[in-house]
Every structure is written in structure tokens, then in C-alpha cells.
Amino acid sequence: MKTAPAKLIQMIKGKVSARLPRTTVAEFSMETPLEDLGLDSLDKLTLLFEIEDLFNVAIPDATASQMKCGADILAYVSTNQHKRC
């Protein structure tokens, strides 16, 4: 079974490669800004919904708007997993 960071990385890479196949996904790091990966606000929102479902976490809108990179998402998921109402 993959760990939470590995699952998150795969999800983000999947979104990037689906959105912009020409993007060099291999260069992705958790600190890469989501906008730099070609994810627009709708892509980011869709990704966050998928993360909420997969990791059983609720991400408030105010928090989601502050998430700029994979590391921000991972930090939130790591501390709030299984706290979904």
C-alpha cells in the first residue's frame, strides 16, 4: 500500500500529465507551485475534492485557497486525516 505522500504525488502527477501532456512530470517536486505545473483553479479544486475523498479529510475553502504546492496539501492532510465531519 502506498503512503499518503506517495499517493498525493501520484495524484498531482496524474492531473499534470492529463492537463498538459508536454509538461515534464519527472521534474515535479512537492514544493513546485501548482500553477507552475499548469493546474488552473478548476484543476486545483478537482484535485482537492479527490484528495478529500481518498484521504477522508475535509479541506475548508479558506484553507484550500492558501494551498500553493503539494507540500501544503500534504501538511494539511497529514494533520487532519480522518477528521472529516
Sequence and secondary structure as in RCSB ss.txt:
>XXXX:A:sequence
MKTAPAKLIQMIKGKVSARLPRTTVAEFSMETPLEDLGLDSLDKLTLLFEIEDLFNVAIPDATASQMKCGADILA
YVSTNQHKRC
>XXXX:A:secstr
   HHHHHHHHHHHHHHHH TTS GGG  TTSBGGGGT  HHHHHHHHHHHHHHHT    HHHHHH  BHHHHHH
HHHHHTT   
